[in-house]
């Protein structure tokens, strides 16, 4: 009887581990979708300051570090979103409007980053200067 109980417990733990791994994989997919190319855009920005002879190696090394970042982000997401939440988020991203958002996000990020930089230089910087001088 003890062997049966032990076997059932072992099997249950195995299934729970598989379910947790699936949850993590789906969470990683959500993060990749939601980043919408943000990390690639950042890499491109930083790449501009790298000598041409080193750009390819730079990009390769930074991209090799992204999976570890995604893993850390997944741990945070999994503290906030349940498996069911992640499933619903994925359902949304697989819908027509979700697909449109995925397609358009990189363009929006590029344009909004430029606007944000302009705003920062034209509006925010004078305000900061004003209050630093008081």
C-alpha positions as CSV (number, residue, x, y, z in Angstrom):
1,X,0.0,0.0,0.0
2,X,2.8,2.4,0.8
3,X,4.4,1.6,-2.6
4,X,1.2,2.6,-4.3
5,X,0.8,5.8,-2.4
6,X,4.5,6.7,-3.0
7,X,4.1,5.9,-6.8
8,X,1.0,8.1,-7.0
9,X,2.7,10.9,-5.2
10,X,5.7,10.6,-7.5
11,X,3.5,10.7,-10.6
12,X,1.6,13.7,-9.3
13,X,4.8,15.6,-8.7
14,X,5.9,14.7,-12.2
15,X,2.7,16.1,-13.7
16,X,2.9,19.2,-11.6
17,X,6.4,19.8,-12.8
18,X,5.3,19.4,-16.4
19,X,2.5,21.8,-15.9
20,X,4.8,24.3,-14.3
21,X,7.2,24.0,-17.2
22,X,4.4,24.6,-19.7
23,X,3.2,27.6,-17.7
24,X,6.8,29.0,-17.8
25,X,7.1,28.4,-21.6
26,X,3.8,30.2,-22.2
27,X,4.8,33.0,-19.9
28,X,8.1,33.4,-21.8
29,X,6.1,33.6,-25.1
30,X,3.9,36.4,-23.6
31,X,7.0,38.3,-22.6
32,X,8.5,38.0,-26.1
33,X,5.3,39.2,-27.6
34,X,4.8,42.0,-25.2
35,X,8.4,43.2,-25.6
36,X,7.4,43.9,-29.3
37,X,11.0,44.3,-30.4
38,X,11.9,46.7,-27.5
39,X,15.0,44.8,-26.7
40,X,16.0,44.7,-30.4
41,X,15.4,48.4,-30.7
42,X,17.6,49.0,-27.6
43,X,20.3,46.8,-29.1
44,X,20.2,48.9,-32.3
45,X,20.5,52.1,-30.2
46,X,23.5,50.9,-28.3
47,X,25.0,49.4,-31.5
48,X,25.2,52.9,-32.9
49,X,28.0,53.7,-30.5
50,X,30.0,50.5,-31.3
51,X,32.8,50.6,-34.0
52,X,31.6,48.9,-37.2
53,X,34.2,46.1,-36.8
54,X,32.7,45.1,-33.5
55,X,28.9,45.5,-34.2
56,X,28.2,42.0,-35.2
57,X,30.0,40.5,-32.2
58,X,28.3,43.0,-29.9
59,X,24.8,42.2,-31.2
60,X,25.5,38.4,-31.0
61,X,26.7,38.7,-27.4
62,X,23.8,40.9,-26.2
63,X,21.3,38.6,-27.9
64,X,22.9,35.6,-26.2
65,X,22.1,37.3,-22.8
66,X,18.4,37.8,-23.6
67,X,17.2,34.3,-22.6
68,X,18.4,34.9,-19.1
69,X,16.6,38.2,-19.0
70,X,13.4,36.6,-20.2
71,X,13.7,33.9,-17.6
72,X,13.9,36.5,-14.8
73,X,11.0,38.4,-16.3
74,X,9.0,35.2,-16.5
75,X,9.5,34.6,-12.7
76,X,8.1,38.1,-12.0
77,X,5.1,37.6,-14.4
78,X,4.4,34.2,-12.8
79,X,4.1,36.0,-9.4
80,X,1.5,38.3,-10.9
81,X,-0.4,36.2,-13.5
82,X,-1.9,32.8,-13.0
83,X,-1.7,30.0,-15.6
84,X,-5.2,30.9,-16.6
85,X,-4.3,34.6,-17.0
86,X,-1.4,33.7,-19.2
87,X,-3.7,31.4,-21.3
88,X,-6.1,34.3,-21.7
89,X,-3.3,36.7,-22.7
90,X,-2.1,34.2,-25.3
91,X,-5.7,33.8,-26.6
92,X,-5.8,37.6,-27.0
93,X,-2.4,37.7,-28.8
94,X,-3.6,34.9,-31.1
95,X,-6.8,36.9,-32.0
96,X,-6.9,39.2,-35.0
97,X,-6.5,42.4,-32.9
98,X,-3.7,40.7,-30.9
99,X,-1.9,39.9,-34.1
100,X,-2.3,43.5,-35.3
101,X,-0.9,44.8,-32.0
102,X,2.1,42.4,-32.4
103,X,2.7,43.6,-36.0
104,X,2.4,47.3,-35.2
105,X,4.1,47.5,-31.8
106,X,7.7,47.8,-33.2
107,X,6.6,50.8,-35.4
108,X,4.8,52.4,-32.5
109,X,7.8,52.0,-30.2
110,X,10.1,53.5,-32.7
111,X,7.9,56.6,-33.3
112,X,7.0,57.0,-29.6
113,X,10.6,56.7,-28.5
114,X,11.5,59.5,-30.9
115,X,8.6,61.7,-29.6
116,X,9.6,60.9,-26.0
117,X,13.2,61.9,-26.6
118,X,12.1,65.2,-28.2
119,X,9.7,65.9,-25.4
120,X,12.5,65.2,-22.9
121,X,14.8,67.6,-24.5
122,X,12.3,70.3,-25.3
123,X,10.0,70.2,-22.3
124,X,11.4,68.1,-19.5
125,X,15.0,69.4,-19.6
126,X,14.0,73.1,-19.1
127,X,11.8,72.1,-16.2
128,X,14.6,70.1,-14.6
129,X,17.0,73.0,-15.1
130,X,14.5,75.4,-13.6
131,X,14.1,73.4,-10.4
132,X,17.8,72.6,-10.0
133,X,18.6,76.3,-10.1
134,X,16.1,77.3,-7.4
